[in-house]
């Protein structure tokens, strides 16, 4: 089982990630991605879904047209782990 990140580890990771913040009311990180249109948003979600499936680590997300809201946490660990940081980095790279 993966370990929940310490406060210092999570703070350090958030400093390195672009636009990710702590979720209100829970131990998770979140980010809103905006794209030019629905097709671009869906393509992003498709790529992220492939990575998530390969990692066996799935995001919580919500999509409306060109916006994708993502929340990441590792439920088994009770908070944010390196799995979430890895998936967040991948999503950032994919969205560029």
KAFENQUI-V15483 format. One record per run of one state. SS is the DSSP state (@ for helix, = for strand, . for the rest). FROM is the first residue (numbers start at 0). TO is the last residue. If there is no record, write none. Layout:
ss & from & to
SS & FROM & TO
SS & FROM & TO
This chain:
ss & from & to
. & 0 & 5
@ & 6 & 15
. & 16 & 19
= & 20 & 21
. & 22 & 27
= & 28 & 33
. & 34 & 36
@ & 37 & 54
. & 55 & 58
= & 59 & 63
. & 64 & 65
= & 66 & 71
. & 72 & 72
= & 73 & 73
@ & 74 & 76
. & 77 & 77
= & 78 & 78
. & 79 & 80
@ & 81 & 94
. & 95 & 95
